[in-house]
């Protein structure tokens, strides 16, 4: 399990940018997009699921870029564990 999580997630760390987007796919089919941006004093991570009938995901707000970075790295590791490919857009 650890091997699956380390390989893809290592290339994504650290985010530490105010604006970044990733595309998540599985077997070549789009699954989601993840974007990090600044809104006022907050850092917002928005995830859009591509699958038809998927439930909307509310954006997550963080007080610091470091907190958003930790969340995004965990999210990307979860996608990788589920067999998804993650690429910077």
C-alpha positions as CSV (number, residue, x, y, z in Angstrom):
1,X,0.0,0.0,0.0
2,X,2.8,2.4,0.9
3,X,4.4,2.0,-2.5
4,X,1.3,3.0,-4.4
5,X,0.9,6.2,-2.4
6,X,4.5,7.3,-2.4
7,X,5.3,7.2,-6.2
8,X,2.6,9.5,-7.6
9,X,2.2,11.8,-4.5
10,X,6.0,12.5,-4.3
11,X,5.9,14.3,-7.7
12,X,3.2,16.6,-6.4
13,X,4.7,17.8,-3.2
14,X,4.9,20.5,-2.2
15,X,2.1,22.6,-3.7
16,X,2.9,25.8,-2.0
17,X,1.6,27.9,-4.9
18,X,-1.4,30.2,-4.7
19,X,-2.8,29.0,-8.1
20,X,-2.5,25.4,-9.3
21,X,-4.7,22.9,-11.0
22,X,-4.5,19.1,-11.4
23,X,-6.4,16.6,-13.6
24,X,-7.3,13.2,-12.2
25,X,-8.0,10.3,-14.5
26,X,-8.4,6.6,-14.3
27,X,-7.7,4.3,-17.3
28,X,-7.6,7.4,-19.5
29,X,-11.0,8.6,-18.5
30,X,-11.3,11.9,-16.6
31,X,-12.4,11.6,-12.9
32,X,-11.9,15.0,-11.4
33,X,-10.1,18.3,-11.4
34,X,-8.6,19.9,-8.3
35,X,-7.8,23.6,-8.2
36,X,-6.1,25.7,-5.4
37,X,-6.6,29.5,-5.4
38,X,-6.6,32.5,-3.1
39,X,-9.9,34.2,-2.2
40,X,-9.4,37.1,0.1
41,X,-7.3,35.9,3.0
42,X,-8.2,32.3,2.5
43,X,-6.7,29.5,0.3
44,X,-9.5,27.5,-1.4
45,X,-9.3,24.0,-2.7
46,X,-12.1,23.2,-5.2
47,X,-12.7,19.7,-6.5
48,X,-15.0,19.1,-9.5
49,X,-16.0,15.5,-10.1
50,X,-16.5,14.6,-13.8
51,X,-18.6,11.5,-13.4
52,X,-22.2,11.9,-14.5
53,X,-24.5,11.9,-11.4
54,X,-21.6,12.7,-9.1
55,X,-22.5,14.7,-6.0
56,X,-21.1,18.3,-5.9
57,X,-18.2,18.8,-3.6
58,X,-18.1,22.0,-1.5
59,X,-14.8,23.9,-1.7
60,X,-12.6,23.6,1.3
61,X,-11.2,26.8,2.8
62,X,-7.9,27.1,4.7
63,X,-6.3,29.9,6.6
64,X,-2.8,29.2,5.2
65,X,-1.2,27.8,2.1
66,X,0.6,25.2,4.2
67,X,-2.7,23.8,5.5
68,X,-4.1,23.7,2.0
69,X,-0.9,22.0,0.8
70,X,-1.3,19.2,3.4
71,X,-4.9,18.7,2.4
72,X,-4.1,18.5,-1.4
73,X,-1.2,16.1,-0.8
74,X,-3.5,13.8,1.2
75,X,-6.2,14.1,-1.5
76,X,-3.8,13.3,-4.3
77,X,-2.4,10.3,-2.3
78,X,-6.0,9.0,-2.0
79,X,-6.6,9.3,-5.7
80,X,-3.3,7.5,-6.4
81,X,-4.3,4.7,-3.9
82,X,-7.5,4.3,-5.8
83,X,-5.5,3.7,-9.0
84,X,-5.9,7.2,-10.5
85,X,-3.3,9.2,-12.5
86,X,-2.8,12.7,-11.3
87,X,-1.2,15.3,-13.6
88,X,-0.6,19.0,-13.2
89,X,-2.8,21.0,-15.6
